[in-house]
Amino acid sequence: MSNTDPTAKYAEQTLLTAITGQEKRGIQTFRALRYRNFRLLWISLIVSSVGTWMQIVAQSLLVLKITHGSPIALGIVALAQASSFFIFALIGGSIADRSDKRRFLLITQSLSLLLAFVLGFLTLSGVIQVWMIVVLAFCSGTILSFDQPARSALIPILVPRADLMNAISLQSIVFNGSAVLGPALAGIMIGVFSYLGPLAHINNALLGYAGNFFLNGISFLGVLIVLFLLRVPKDAAEASTERRGPLLDSIRASLGAVRHDSVLPWVLSGYGALLFFGPSGTLILPIFATQILHLNPFQLGLLFSASGLGTVIGALIVASLGDFKHKGWLLLCSFLIWSGALLLFALSQLLFLSMIALLLFGIAQNGVGATTITLMQTRVPPQMRGRAMSLNTLFIMGVRPLGDFPAAALIALIGGPFTVIICASIVGGYSLYLLVTRPVLRSL
C-alpha cells in the first residue's frame, strides 16, 4: 500500500489516536507517544529496564549467596557504584553535550550489554567472587554516568517543548514501572534456570543467577536497534551540541548557568534534601516490616509494591497535566505531601495504613522528580542539557545512597520510627521555608 494512500494515513492516525488520546480531550496522559522516535525509544527502554531490575535483584541475591548473607558485602557493592557517579557524572554530562546523543548512546548501551554478559559468564563458570562484582558495579556506574545524561538530553530533541513534561513523566514510568515486574521475574528465572540445569546436564547452582544476567544483556538489543532506527532532526541535534573547548571550563560553565538561575538553586537544594534525608525503601521497609509491623515476606512485598505503584500513579498524574503552568506549586505541594506521607508511615502500626502512606509517598516523590527534571531541561540552554542532567544523575545515584549511611546509623541509635520522623521533619521544614520565603518558586 502506498504511503500516499489516504486509507493508510487514516488508519495510522486512528491507531495513534487510540494509543495517545485525542488532541481535543482535556487529559492526554500519553500525549508524547504521538512522536514516533520517542515512542520507539520508550517501548525499548521499558524492556531494558525490566532486564536491569532482574540483574539488580539477582546480583544482590548472588552477593548474599557467595558471602553467606553478609550485608556489609552488599553495602560495599552499592558504595562502589555510587562512588563512580561522584567521580564521573559531571564529566559524563559534559561529554554528552559535545557528542551526537544517539551515537553516544549506541556506545554506552553496547558497553552495558557487554558488562551484563561478562557478569553472566563469570557466574556461570563458577569463578565469580565479591571483588569481581564490586569492580563490575563500579564499571556499570561509570557507564551510567555517561549514559543517563545523554539519554535525558536526547528527550527534548525527540518531542517539542510543550510535551516535554509529559515525556519526562512517561520516562519516569519506565524504571519505576519495571520495578514491579523485574524483581518478580528475577525470582522466577532463578528458580526456572536452576531447575533446568540438571536437565541440561549442567551441575551449577549459579545457573539461575547467570540466566538473569544474560537476559539483561539481551534486553539491551532492543534499545540498540531503536537507536539505529532513530532519525534525529539535524537542526535540533546541532542546537543541542556544544562546541569543543576545555572540559573543566565546560563543566564550570554549566554549573554557573545553574547557580545564576533564579529558580534552579532552590529547586535543586530541595531535591537534594529529599534524596539525602529521605531514607530509601530498601533501607527502611525491611526494618519496619520485621521490627514494627511484624510482617511476613509476602506482606513486605506489598509495601514495596505500594511505593512502586505510587510512583507510577504519580507519573501518570504529572503526564496528564501536560505543560502545566503552575509547576512551582506542584513542586512545593509534592514536597509537603511527601513529608506528610513519610510521617504517617513512621507512626503507622497497621499494614493497610502503611500501604496508603507509601502510595502517597510514591506519588509525591514522582511529582518532585518530574517537575525538577522539567525545570532543569527548560531553564538551561539546549547545549547544556547533558551537563544539567548529570546533576540529576549525581543526586539520584550518588546523594541518595550516601544519605542511607547516616540514616542507618541513626536507626541503630534511636530506632526506625524516630529516624523517619526526623527525616520527614527536616524535608518538610525546608519545604515550608521555600514556600514562605521564595516567591519566585510560587510564580513558576
PyMOL commands that set and color helices and strands:
alter all, ss='L'
color gray80, all
select helices_A, chain A and resi 6-20+31-34+36-66+71-97+101-125+130-158+161-199+207-229+234-239+247-259+264-277+281-292+297-321+327-347+351-379+382-414+416-437+439-442
alter helices_A, ss='H'
color red, helices_A
deselect
rebuild
show_as cartoon
